[in-house]
Amino acid sequence: MLLDSLLARLPGDLHDGKHSQSADLTLRGVPTHPDRAGPNTSFAVLPSTLPADPVGIQTGLKRGIPAIICPPETTLPRRTRRIFADQPSLTFVTAATALNNNPVSHLHLFRVRLPENLSAQTATLLHRLLEASDHRSALLTSHGGCIAGRHFLQSPSETDCHEWQCFLAAHVRTGGRLLVIEDVSGVRNVLGQVPPLSESIVSLPSKSLIEPLALNWRGSRIRIRVGSSERLAHTPVAGRSALTALDAAFVAAIAAGADPSRLAALLPSFDCDTGFMEPIRAGQSFGVFVDPATEATALAQLIREAREMTQGSVILLTGASARSTLEQRGQLGEAANLADRVILTSDNPRSIEVDSLSRDIQHGLNQRAHLQPDRRRAISDAIRMARSGDIVLLAGKGTHPIQEINGTILPWDDRIHARNGLAACGWVGDLP
């Protein structure tokens, strides 16, 4: 898109520099990081990025940017073409969507609006059901997404809006016509204010099509209502919340035109890797689940659901992040009392000692917890504690891909470490 054509579309006050570069430039992107800027990019300065990079504007100018989107009070050389915007974030998102030909306007949008973590879980399951029914779908949630065949684990952020829009444009170019989103502010900020081709709101169905009959850590026995007929089936989806999310996704997929009989046939082998109450299977005789629960309410709900699936012990691994308050850590300990055994470990402690965070959690506990600051070893310890029929809950990370300790950011995946812990105990039966 030509520079002048883009600038004419953007909200804000346009100021032409006295010796500004030619308006005939074709723009390739709108970065918010100066190291990604260049002669064919329009640099966006967001208030949230200024404290972290106060010399970013100078860096961008040295790299030859032809125009800048910035707040009105920003000081710039006179020759710089700039748009002074009272809402620079909105102007930036508008630029990013326009440069990519407004991909959302070519898509049917499913907005998933359910309480708590059910939204992200339902959105993921709906995306999987649509894909399995030969409907080209993309997914965007607060925990990441899947667009144009690529999986992303990072949370959507307005600073990466241009990159997300590029992927959505690729989805449209390759024949994609559907987009499933968790309807939260972070995702909405990335999509901007472009109206979709059409949209549906996904909420809890007034009439359930999937009824749980038996809950077990190995999976669930369910009754499926398809039209006037009913059938019994087994699915690897485990836990009452996961089945509620599956039911909402099932109803939405049918409303989108998916064949109910085909969907029902998929359930016995359905992929339930959502990061929420996600089972880790290696042929072991006990359940291992990964979940992102970091707050007391979510943790208590997770433990209660585990109780419904076993008569054995519930072994909980949890920890507190550096962002939690003293009160929240105490509440986390109170919720952990619902488990039979508790292991306290690290969960993004940053510069705070893990022992200090764990002591705060221990104040709310009525039992003595096992302390292991190294999360990898803690996962192995939890698996070694388990006996046949028990359930091990690895709470706090889910699919979050990093661990931040003492200024060092480490790649992380609880699922990989759980499989390694199971393999060390001789359980390797279901590994791909």
TORKOL-4160 file (C-alpha; in steps of 0.2 Angstrom, whole numbers, padded with zeros to 4 digits, m for minus):
432
<pt num="1" X="0000" Y="0000" Z="0000"/>
<pt num="2" X="0006" Y="0018" Z="m0004"/>
<pt num="3" X="0011" Y="0029" Z="0010"/>
<pt num="4" X="m0001" Y="0043" Z="0006"/>
<pt num="5" X="m0015" Y="0030" Z="0004"/>
<pt num="6" X="m0012" Y="0023" Z="0021"/>
<pt num="7" X="m0010" Y="0040" Z="0030"/>
<pt num="8" X="m0026" Y="0046" Z="0023"/>
<pt num="9" X="m0036" Y="0032" Z="0031"/>
<pt num="10" X="m0029" Y="0034" Z="0049"/>
<pt num="11" X="m0037" Y="0043" Z="0063"/>
<pt num="12" X="m0027" Y="0058" Z="0069"/>
<pt num="13" X="m0019" Y="0074" Z="0064"/>
<pt num="14" X="m0007" Y="0072" Z="0049"/>
<pt num="15" X="0008" Y="0083" Z="0048"/>
<pt num="16" X="0020" Y="0084" Z="0033"/>
<pt num="17" X="0038" Y="0087" Z="0036"/>
<pt num="18" X="0046" Y="0101" Z="0026"/>
<pt num="19" X="0058" Y="0089" Z="0018"/>
<pt num="20" X="0048" Y="0073" Z="0020"/>
<pt num="21" X="0052" Y="0057" Z="0010"/>
<pt num="22" X="0041" Y="0054" Z="m0006"/>
<pt num="23" X="0023" Y="0049" Z="m0003"/>
<pt num="24" X="0025" Y="0036" Z="m0017"/>
<pt num="25" X="0034" Y="0024" Z="m0005"/>
<pt num="26" X="0025" Y="0006" Z="m0004"/>
<pt num="27" X="0024" Y="0002" Z="0014"/>
<pt num="28" X="0027" Y="m0016" Z="0020"/>
<pt num="29" X="0023" Y="m0015" Z="0039"/>
<pt num="30" X="0020" Y="m0005" Z="0054"/>
<pt num="31" X="0031" Y="m0011" Z="0068"/>
<pt num="32" X="0032" Y="m0004" Z="0086"/>
<pt num="33" X="0050" Y="m0010" Z="0089"/>
<pt num="34" X="0063" Y="0001" Z="0081"/>
<pt num="35" X="0074" Y="m0013" Z="0076"/>
<pt num="36" X="0060" Y="m0019" Z="0064"/>
<pt num="37" X="0058" Y="m0002" Z="0056"/>
<pt num="38" X="0066" Y="0004" Z="0040"/>
<pt num="39" X="0063" Y="0014" Z="0024"/>
<pt num="40" X="0047" Y="0004" Z="0019"/>
<pt num="41" X="0039" Y="0004" Z="0037"/>
<pt num="42" X="0029" Y="0017" Z="0046"/>
<pt num="43" X="0034" Y="0017" Z="0064"/>
<pt num="44" X="0021" Y="0017" Z="0078"/>
<pt num="45" X="0026" Y="0024" Z="0095"/>
<pt num="46" X="0014" Y="0018" Z="0109"/>
<pt num="47" X="0013" Y="0025" Z="0126"/>
<pt num="48" X="0016" Y="0008" Z="0133"/>
<pt num="49" X="0032" Y="0006" Z="0124"/>
<pt num="50" X="0040" Y="0023" Z="0128"/>
<pt num="51" X="0046" Y="0019" Z="0145"/>
<pt num="52" X="0055" Y="0003" Z="0140"/>
<pt num="53" X="0063" Y="0011" Z="0125"/>
<pt num="54" X="0065" Y="0030" Z="0127"/>
<pt num="55" X="0077" Y="0031" Z="0112"/>
<pt num="56" X="0067" Y="0021" Z="0100"/>
<pt num="57" X="0061" Y="0036" Z="0090"/>
<pt num="58" X="0079" Y="0041" Z="0086"/>
<pt num="59" X="0083" Y="0023" Z="0082"/>
<pt num="60" X="0069" Y="0022" Z="0070"/>
<pt num="61" X="0073" Y="0039" Z="0062"/>
<pt num="62" X="0091" Y="0033" Z="0059"/>
<pt num="63" X="0084" Y="0017" Z="0050"/>
<pt num="64" X="0075" Y="0028" Z="0038"/>
<pt num="65" X="0057" Y="0027" Z="0043"/>
<pt num="66" X="0046" Y="0038" Z="0032"/>
<pt num="67" X="0032" Y="0042" Z="0044"/>
<pt num="68" X="0028" Y="0040" Z="0063"/>
<pt num="69" X="0012" Y="0037" Z="0072"/>
<pt num="70" X="0014" Y="0045" Z="0090"/>
<pt num="71" X="0005" Y="0054" Z="0104"/>
<pt num="72" X="0003" Y="0073" Z="0102"/>
<pt num="73" X="0016" Y="0078" Z="0114"/>
<pt num="74" X="0030" Y="0068" Z="0105"/>
<pt num="75" X="0045" Y="0079" Z="0100"/>
<pt num="76" X="0051" Y="0075" Z="0082"/>
<pt num="77" X="0062" Y="0083" Z="0069"/>
<pt num="78" X="0052" Y="0095" Z="0058"/>
<pt num="79" X="0056" Y="0085" Z="0042"/>
<pt num="80" X="0047" Y="0070" Z="0049"/>
<pt num="81" X="0030" Y="0065" Z="0042"/>
<pt num="82" X="0019" Y="0060" Z="0057"/>
<pt num="83" X="0002" Y="0057" Z="0063"/>
<pt num="84" X="m0002" Y="0064" Z="0080"/>
<pt num="85" X="m0015" Y="0053" Z="0088"/>
<pt num="86" X="m0024" Y="0055" Z="0104"/>
<pt num="87" X="m0026" Y="0036" Z="0103"/>
<pt num="88" X="m0010" Y="0030" Z="0095"/>
<pt num="89" X="m0015" Y="0012" Z="0099"/>
<pt num="90" X="m0031" Y="0013" Z="0089"/>
<pt num="91" X="m0022" Y="0022" Z="0074"/>
<pt num="92" X="m0008" Y="0008" Z="0074"/>
<pt num="93" X="m0021" Y="m0006" Z="0074"/>
<pt num="94" X="m0030" Y="0003" Z="0060"/>
<pt num="95" X="m0014" Y="0004" Z="0050"/>
<pt num="96" X="m0010" Y="m0014" Z="0053"/>
<pt num="97" X="m0027" Y="m0020" Z="0047"/>
<pt num="98" X="m0027" Y="m0009" Z="0032"/>
<pt num="99" X="m0010" Y="m0014" Z="0026"/>
<pt num="100" X="m0016" Y="m0032" Z="0026"/>
<pt num="101" X="m0032" Y="m0029" Z="0017"/>
<pt num="102" X="m0043" Y="m0030" Z="0033"/>
<pt num="103" X="m0042" Y="m0049" Z="0034"/>
<pt num="104" X="m0056" Y="m0050" Z="0047"/>
<pt num="105" X="m0068" Y="m0043" Z="0034"/>
<pt num="106" X="m0067" Y="m0059" Z="0024"/>
<pt num="107" X="m0070" Y="m0071" Z="0038"/>
<pt num="108" X="m0085" Y="m0077" Z="0048"/>
<pt num="109" X="m0081" Y="m0074" Z="0066"/>
<pt num="110" X="m0085" Y="m0085" Z="0081"/>
<pt num="111" X="m0085" Y="m0075" Z="0097"/>
<pt num="112" X="m0084" Y="m0087" Z="0112"/>
<pt num="113" X="m0091" Y="m0079" Z="0128"/>
<pt num="114" X="m0091" Y="m0091" Z="0142"/>
<pt num="115" X="m0087" Y="m0089" Z="0161"/>
<pt num="116" X="m0069" Y="m0090" Z="0167"/>
<pt num="117" X="m0057" Y="m0101" Z="0158"/>
<pt num="118" X="m0071" Y="m0110" Z="0148"/>
<pt num="119" X="m0070" Y="m0097" Z="0134"/>
<pt num="120" X="m0052" Y="m0102" Z="0129"/>
<pt num="121" X="m0055" Y="m0120" Z="0131"/>
<pt num="122" X="m0071" Y="m0120" Z="0121"/>
<pt num="123" X="m0063" Y="m0109" Z="0107"/>
<pt num="124" X="m0049" Y="m0122" Z="0105"/>
<pt num="125" X="m0061" Y="m0137" Z="0105"/>
<pt num="126" X="m0073" Y="m0128" Z="0092"/>
<pt num="127" X="m0058" Y="m0124" Z="0081"/>
<pt num="128" X="m0053" Y="m0142" Z="0082"/>
<pt num="129" X="m0071" Y="m0148" Z="0078"/>
<pt num="130" X="m0072" Y="m0136" Z="0063"/>
<pt num="131" X="m0055" Y="m0142" Z="0056"/>
<pt num="132" X="m0060" Y="m0160" Z="0058"/>
<pt num="133" X="m0076" Y="m0156" Z="0048"/>
<pt num="134" X="m0066" Y="m0149" Z="0033"/>
<pt num="135" X="m0070" Y="m0131" Z="0038"/>
<pt num="136" X="m0054" Y="m0120" Z="0036"/>
<pt num="137" X="m0053" Y="m0111" Z="0053"/>
<pt num="138" X="m0041" Y="m0100" Z="0063"/>
<pt num="139" X="m0040" Y="m0099" Z="0082"/>
<pt num="140" X="m0035" Y="m0084" Z="0093"/>
<pt num="141" X="m0036" Y="m0084" Z="0112"/>
<pt num="142" X="m0028" Y="m0076" Z="0126"/>
<pt num="143" X="m0016" Y="m0091" Z="0127"/>
<pt num="144" X="m0011" Y="m0090" Z="0109"/>
<pt num="145" X="m0018" Y="m0098" Z="0093"/>
<pt num="146" X="m0017" Y="m0107" Z="0077"/>
<pt num="147" X="m0017" Y="m0097" Z="0061"/>
<pt num="148" X="m0013" Y="m0103" Z="0043"/>
<pt num="149" X="m0007" Y="m0120" Z="0050"/>
<pt num="150" X="0005" Y="m0112" Z="0063"/>
<pt num="151" X="0003" Y="m0114" Z="0082"/>
<pt num="152" X="0007" Y="m0099" Z="0093"/>
<pt num="153" X="0009" Y="m0100" Z="0112"/>
<pt num="154" X="0011" Y="m0082" Z="0116"/>
<pt num="155" X="m0003" Y="m0071" Z="0122"/>
<pt num="156" X="m0009" Y="m0058" Z="0109"/>
<pt num="157" X="m0003" Y="m0041" Z="0111"/>
<pt num="158" X="m0007" Y="m0024" Z="0103"/>
<pt num="159" X="0012" Y="m0022" Z="0100"/>
<pt num="160" X="0012" Y="m0037" Z="0089"/>
<pt num="161" X="m0004" Y="m0033" Z="0080"/>
<pt num="162" X="0004" Y="m0031" Z="0063"/>
<pt num="163" X="0011" Y="m0049" Z="0064"/>
<pt num="164" X="m0005" Y="m0056" Z="0069"/>
<pt num="165" X="m0014" Y="m0047" Z="0055"/>
<pt num="166" X="m0001" Y="m0054" Z="0043"/>
<pt num="167" X="m0005" Y="m0072" Z="0048"/>
<pt num="168" X="m0024" Y="m0069" Z="0047"/>
<pt num="169" X="m0021" Y="m0062" Z="0029"/>
<pt num="170" X="m0011" Y="m0078" Z="0025"/>
<pt num="171" X="m0026" Y="m0088" Z="0032"/>
<pt num="172" X="m0038" Y="m0079" Z="0020"/>
<pt num="173" X="m0026" Y="m0081" Z="0005"/>
<pt num="174" X="m0025" Y="m0100" Z="0008"/>
<pt num="175" X="m0044" Y="m0102" Z="0008"/>
<pt num="176" X="m0048" Y="m0099" Z="0026"/>
<pt num="177" X="m0065" Y="m0093" Z="0029"/>
<pt num="178" X="m0068" Y="m0095" Z="0048"/>
<pt num="179" X="m0060" Y="m0087" Z="0064"/>
<pt num="180" X="m0063" Y="m0093" Z="0082"/>
<pt num="181" X="m0059" Y="m0081" Z="0095"/>
<pt num="182" X="m0060" Y="m0080" Z="0114"/>
<pt num="183" X="m0069" Y="m0064" Z="0116"/>
<pt num="184" X="m0057" Y="m0054" Z="0128"/>
<pt num="185" X="m0050" Y="m0037" Z="0127"/>
<pt num="186" X="m0032" Y="m0043" Z="0122"/>
<pt num="187" X="m0039" Y="m0052" Z="0107"/>
<pt num="188" X="m0051" Y="m0038" Z="0102"/>
<pt num="189" X="m0037" Y="m0026" Z="0102"/>
<pt num="190" X="m0027" Y="m0036" Z="0090"/>
<pt num="191" X="m0042" Y="m0038" Z="0078"/>
<pt num="192" X="m0046" Y="m0019" Z="0079"/>
<pt num="193" X="m0063" Y="m0012" Z="0074"/>
<pt num="194" X="m0065" Y="m0020" Z="0057"/>
<pt num="195" X="m0082" Y="m0028" Z="0055"/>
<pt num="196" X="m0081" Y="m0047" Z="0051"/>
<pt num="197" X="m0090" Y="m0054" Z="0035"/>
<pt num="198" X="m0102" Y="m0061" Z="0048"/>
<pt num="199" X="m0102" Y="m0067" Z="0066"/>
<pt num="200" X="m0109" Y="m0079" Z="0079"/>
<pt num="201" X="m0109" Y="m0078" Z="0098"/>
<pt num="202" X="m0104" Y="m0094" Z="0106"/>
<pt num="203" X="m0111" Y="m0096" Z="0124"/>
<pt num="204" X="m0118" Y="m0110" Z="0135"/>
<pt num="205" X="m0131" Y="m0119" Z="0125"/>
<pt num="206" X="m0149" Y="m0119" Z="0131"/>
<pt num="207" X="m0150" Y="m0137" Z="0127"/>
<pt num="208" X="m0135" Y="m0148" Z="0129"/>
<pt num="209" X="m0131" Y="m0161" Z="0116"/>
<pt num="210" X="m0118" Y="m0170" Z="0127"/>
<pt num="211" X="m0122" Y="m0177" Z="0144"/>
<pt num="212" X="m0108" Y="m0184" Z="0155"/>
<pt num="213" X="m0113" Y="m0202" Z="0162"/>
<pt num="214" X="m0096" Y="m0207" Z="0170"/>
<pt num="215" X="m0081" Y="m0196" Z="0174"/>
<pt num="216" X="m0064" Y="m0204" Z="0175"/>
<pt num="217" X="m0046" Y="m0198" Z="0173"/>
<pt num="218" X="m0044" Y="m0210" Z="0158"/>
<pt num="219" X="m0058" Y="m0201" Z="0149"/>
<pt num="220" X="m0077" Y="m0199" Z="0150"/>
<pt num="221" X="m0092" Y="m0209" Z="0146"/>
<pt num="222" X="m0105" Y="m0198" Z="0138"/>
<pt num="223" X="m0122" Y="m0198" Z="0130"/>
<pt num="224" X="m0124" Y="m0188" Z="0113"/>
<pt num="225" X="m0140" Y="m0182" Z="0107"/>
<pt num="226" X="m0140" Y="m0181" Z="0088"/>
<pt num="227" X="m0157" Y="m0175" Z="0081"/>
<pt num="228" X="m0170" Y="m0187" Z="0088"/>
<pt num="229" X="m0157" Y="m0201" Z="0091"/>
<pt num="230" X="m0145" Y="m0204" Z="0106"/>
<pt num="231" X="m0129" Y="m0214" Z="0106"/>
<pt num="232" X="m0117" Y="m0218" Z="0120"/>
<pt num="233" X="m0098" Y="m0215" Z="0117"/>
<pt num="234" X="m0081" Y="m0213" Z="0126"/>
<pt num="235" X="m0070" Y="m0198" Z="0124"/>
<pt num="236" X="m0053" Y="m0194" Z="0131"/>
<pt num="237" X="m0059" Y="m0177" Z="0136"/>
<pt num="238" X="m0058" Y="m0178" Z="0155"/>
<pt num="239" X="m0066" Y="m0167" Z="0168"/>
<pt num="240" X="m0083" Y="m0159" Z="0170"/>
<pt num="241" X="m0077" Y="m0141" Z="0164"/>
<pt num="242" X="m0069" Y="m0149" Z="0149"/>
<pt num="243" X="m0085" Y="m0158" Z="0144"/>
<pt num="244" X="m0095" Y="m0142" Z="0147"/>
<pt num="245" X="m0083" Y="m0133" Z="0134"/>
<pt num="246" X="m0085" Y="m0148" Z="0122"/>
<pt num="247" X="m0104" Y="m0147" Z="0123"/>
<pt num="248" X="m0104" Y="m0128" Z="0119"/>
<pt num="249" X="m0091" Y="m0131" Z="0105"/>
<pt num="250" X="m0101" Y="m0146" Z="0098"/>
<pt num="251" X="m0117" Y="m0136" Z="0097"/>
<pt num="252" X="m0108" Y="m0121" Z="0089"/>
<pt num="253" X="m0100" Y="m0132" Z="0076"/>
<pt num="254" X="m0117" Y="m0140" Z="0071"/>
<pt num="255" X="m0124" Y="m0123" Z="0069"/>
<pt num="256" X="m0110" Y="m0118" Z="0058"/>
<pt num="257" X="m0115" Y="m0133" Z="0046"/>
<pt num="258" X="m0104" Y="m0147" Z="0052"/>
<pt num="259" X="m0112" Y="m0165" Z="0051"/>
<pt num="260" X="m0118" Y="m0170" Z="0069"/>
<pt num="261" X="m0115" Y="m0189" Z="0065"/>
<pt num="262" X="m0097" Y="m0185" Z="0059"/>
<pt num="263" X="m0093" Y="m0175" Z="0074"/>
<pt num="264" X="m0100" Y="m0188" Z="0086"/>
<pt num="265" X="m0089" Y="m0201" Z="0077"/>
<pt num="266" X="m0074" Y="m0190" Z="0080"/>
<pt num="267" X="m0076" Y="m0189" Z="0099"/>
<pt num="268" X="m0068" Y="m0206" Z="0104"/>
<pt num="269" X="m0052" Y="m0201" Z="0097"/>
<pt num="270" X="m0054" Y="m0182" Z="0099"/>
<pt num="271" X="m0038" Y="m0172" Z="0102"/>
<pt num="272" X="m0041" Y="m0163" Z="0119"/>
<pt num="273" X="m0024" Y="m0154" Z="0120"/>
<pt num="274" X="m0030" Y="m0137" Z="0126"/>
<pt num="275" X="m0019" Y="m0134" Z="0140"/>
<pt num="276" X="m0034" Y="m0134" Z="0152"/>
<pt num="277" X="m0035" Y="m0150" Z="0162"/>
<pt num="278" X="m0025" Y="m0158" Z="0148"/>
<pt num="279" X="m0021" Y="m0176" Z="0150"/>
<pt num="280" X="m0003" Y="m0183" Z="0149"/>
<pt num="281" X="m0004" Y="m0201" Z="0144"/>
<pt num="282" X="0011" Y="m0213" Z="0143"/>
<pt num="283" X="0002" Y="m0229" Z="0148"/>
<pt num="284" X="0003" Y="m0225" Z="0166"/>
<pt num="285" X="m0009" Y="m0232" Z="0179"/>
<pt num="286" X="m0013" Y="m0215" Z="0186"/>
<pt num="287" X="m0019" Y="m0198" Z="0179"/>
<pt num="288" X="m0007" Y="m0183" Z="0175"/>
<pt num="289" X="m0015" Y="m0167" Z="0170"/>
<pt num="290" X="m0008" Y="m0150" Z="0165"/>
<pt num="291" X="m0018" Y="m0134" Z="0169"/>
<pt num="292" X="m0014" Y="m0115" Z="0170"/>
<pt num="293" X="m0023" Y="m0112" Z="0186"/>
<pt num="294" X="m0014" Y="m0099" Z="0196"/>
<pt num="295" X="m0028" Y="m0091" Z="0207"/>
<pt num="296" X="m0036" Y="m0099" Z="0222"/>
<pt num="297" X="m0053" Y="m0100" Z="0214"/>
<pt num="298" X="m0047" Y="m0109" Z="0198"/>
<pt num="299" X="m0036" Y="m0120" Z="0208"/>
<pt num="300" X="m0050" Y="m0126" Z="0220"/>
<pt num="301" X="m0061" Y="m0129" Z="0205"/>
<pt num="302" X="m0047" Y="m0140" Z="0197"/>
<pt num="303" X="m0045" Y="m0150" Z="0213"/>
<pt num="304" X="m0064" Y="m0153" Z="0215"/>
<pt num="305" X="m0065" Y="m0159" Z="0197"/>
<pt num="306" X="m0050" Y="m0171" Z="0200"/>
<pt num="307" X="m0060" Y="m0178" Z="0215"/>
<pt num="308" X="m0074" Y="m0182" Z="0204"/>
<pt num="309" X="m0063" Y="m0193" Z="0193"/>
<pt num="310" X="m0054" Y="m0204" Z="0206"/>
<pt num="311" X="m0056" Y="m0213" Z="0222"/>
<pt num="312" X="m0037" Y="m0212" Z="0224"/>
<pt num="313" X="m0026" Y="m0197" Z="0230"/>
<pt num="314" X="m0025" Y="m0180" Z="0222"/>
<pt num="315" X="m0007" Y="m0174" Z="0221"/>
<pt num="316" X="m0005" Y="m0156" Z="0218"/>
<pt num="317" X="0010" Y="m0146" Z="0211"/>
<pt num="318" X="0008" Y="m0128" Z="0212"/>
<pt num="319" X="0018" Y="m0112" Z="0215"/>
<pt num="320" X="0016" Y="m0093" Z="0215"/>
<pt num="321" X="0022" Y="m0080" Z="0202"/>
<pt num="322" X="0031" Y="m0064" Z="0207"/>
<pt num="323" X="0016" Y="m0055" Z="0201"/>
<pt num="324" X="0005" Y="m0062" Z="0215"/>
<pt num="325" X="0002" Y="m0053" Z="0232"/>
<pt num="326" X="0004" Y="m0059" Z="0249"/>
<pt num="327" X="m0014" Y="m0061" Z="0251"/>
<pt num="328" X="m0016" Y="m0071" Z="0235"/>
<pt num="329" X="m0002" Y="m0083" Z="0240"/>
<pt num="330" X="m0011" Y="m0086" Z="0256"/>
<pt num="331" X="m0027" Y="m0090" Z="0247"/>
<pt num="332" X="m0018" Y="m0101" Z="0235"/>
<pt num="333" X="m0012" Y="m0111" Z="0251"/>
<pt num="334" X="m0030" Y="m0112" Z="0257"/>
<pt num="335" X="m0036" Y="m0119" Z="0240"/>
<pt num="336" X="m0022" Y="m0132" Z="0240"/>
<pt num="337" X="m0029" Y="m0139" Z="0256"/>
<pt num="338" X="m0042" Y="m0148" Z="0245"/>
<pt num="339" X="m0028" Y="m0159" Z="0239"/>
<pt num="340" X="m0021" Y="m0175" Z="0248"/>
<pt num="341" X="m0002" Y="m0170" Z="0245"/>
<pt num="342" X="0005" Y="m0153" Z="0240"/>
<pt num="343" X="0022" Y="m0150" Z="0231"/>
<pt num="344" X="0027" Y="m0131" Z="0231"/>
<pt num="345" X="0039" Y="m0126" Z="0217"/>
<pt num="346" X="0043" Y="m0111" Z="0205"/>
<pt num="347" X="0031" Y="m0103" Z="0194"/>
<pt num="348" X="0039" Y="m0087" Z="0186"/>
<pt num="349" X="0047" Y="m0081" Z="0202"/>
<pt num="350" X="0058" Y="m0068" Z="0193"/>
<pt num="351" X="0069" Y="m0060" Z="0205"/>
<pt num="352" X="0060" Y="m0067" Z="0221"/>
<pt num="353" X="0067" Y="m0082" Z="0230"/>
<pt num="354" X="0056" Y="m0097" Z="0227"/>
<pt num="355" X="0057" Y="m0102" Z="0246"/>
<pt num="356" X="0050" Y="m0085" Z="0251"/>
<pt num="357" X="0035" Y="m0087" Z="0239"/>
<pt num="358" X="0032" Y="m0105" Z="0245"/>
<pt num="359" X="0032" Y="m0100" Z="0263"/>
<pt num="360" X="0018" Y="m0087" Z="0260"/>
<pt num="361" X="0008" Y="m0101" Z="0252"/>
<pt num="362" X="0012" Y="m0113" Z="0267"/>
<pt num="363" X="0004" Y="m0100" Z="0279"/>
<pt num="364" X="m0013" Y="m0105" Z="0271"/>
<pt num="365" X="m0010" Y="m0123" Z="0271"/>
<pt num="366" X="m0015" Y="m0135" Z="0285"/>
<pt num="367" X="m0003" Y="m0149" Z="0279"/>
<pt num="368" X="0015" Y="m0149" Z="0277"/>
<pt num="369" X="0020" Y="m0147" Z="0259"/>
<pt num="370" X="0035" Y="m0154" Z="0250"/>
<pt num="371" X="0046" Y="m0140" Z="0244"/>
<pt num="372" X="0056" Y="m0142" Z="0228"/>
<pt num="373" X="0061" Y="m0125" Z="0220"/>
<pt num="374" X="0067" Y="m0134" Z="0204"/>
<pt num="375" X="0051" Y="m0136" Z="0194"/>
<pt num="376" X="0058" Y="m0150" Z="0183"/>
<pt num="377" X="0063" Y="m0160" Z="0199"/>
<pt num="378" X="0046" Y="m0156" Z="0207"/>
<pt num="379" X="0037" Y="m0163" Z="0192"/>
<pt num="380" X="0047" Y="m0179" Z="0193"/>
<pt num="381" X="0044" Y="m0180" Z="0212"/>
<pt num="382" X="0025" Y="m0178" Z="0210"/>
<pt num="383" X="0025" Y="m0193" Z="0197"/>
<pt num="384" X="0035" Y="m0204" Z="0208"/>
<pt num="385" X="0023" Y="m0201" Z="0223"/>
<pt num="386" X="0008" Y="m0207" Z="0212"/>
<pt num="387" X="0001" Y="m0224" Z="0214"/>
<pt num="388" X="m0012" Y="m0233" Z="0204"/>
<pt num="389" X="m0028" Y="m0223" Z="0202"/>
<pt num="390" X="m0021" Y="m0207" Z="0209"/>
<pt num="391" X="m0021" Y="m0190" Z="0200"/>
<pt num="392" X="m0006" Y="m0178" Z="0198"/>
<pt num="393" X="m0011" Y="m0160" Z="0194"/>
<pt num="394" X="0003" Y="m0149" Z="0187"/>
<pt num="395" X="m0005" Y="m0132" Z="0190"/>
<pt num="396" X="0001" Y="m0115" Z="0185"/>
<pt num="397" X="0009" Y="m0116" Z="0168"/>
<pt num="398" X="m0003" Y="m0124" Z="0156"/>
<pt num="399" X="0004" Y="m0120" Z="0139"/>
<pt num="400" X="0014" Y="m0105" Z="0144"/>
<pt num="401" X="0030" Y="m0107" Z="0136"/>
<pt num="402" X="0043" Y="m0099" Z="0147"/>
<pt num="403" X="0050" Y="m0099" Z="0165"/>
<pt num="404" X="0058" Y="m0083" Z="0171"/>
<pt num="405" X="0070" Y="m0085" Z="0185"/>
<pt num="406" X="0083" Y="m0072" Z="0191"/>
<pt num="407" X="0082" Y="m0062" Z="0175"/>
<pt num="408" X="0084" Y="m0077" Z="0164"/>
<pt num="409" X="0070" Y="m0082" Z="0153"/>
<pt num="410" X="0070" Y="m0101" Z="0150"/>
<pt num="411" X="0059" Y="m0111" Z="0137"/>
<pt num="412" X="0047" Y="m0122" Z="0146"/>
<pt num="413" X="0033" Y="m0135" Z="0144"/>
<pt num="414" X="0026" Y="m0144" Z="0158"/>
<pt num="415" X="0020" Y="m0157" Z="0146"/>
<pt num="416" X="0037" Y="m0162" Z="0140"/>
<pt num="417" X="0044" Y="m0163" Z="0158"/>
<pt num="418" X="0029" Y="m0173" Z="0163"/>
<pt num="419" X="0032" Y="m0186" Z="0149"/>
<pt num="420" X="0051" Y="m0186" Z="0154"/>
<pt num="421" X="0046" Y="m0189" Z="0172"/>
<pt num="422" X="0034" Y="m0203" Z="0166"/>
<pt num="423" X="0048" Y="m0211" Z="0155"/>
<pt num="424" X="0060" Y="m0211" Z="0170"/>
<pt num="425" X="0048" Y="m0222" Z="0179"/>
<pt num="426" X="0046" Y="m0233" Z="0164"/>
<pt num="427" X="0030" Y="m0227" Z="0157"/>
<pt num="428" X="0033" Y="m0224" Z="0138"/>
<pt num="429" X="0018" Y="m0233" Z="0131"/>
<pt num="430" X="0008" Y="m0219" Z="0123"/>
<pt num="431" X="0022" Y="m0208" Z="0117"/>
<pt num="432" X="0021" Y="m0204" Z="0098"/>
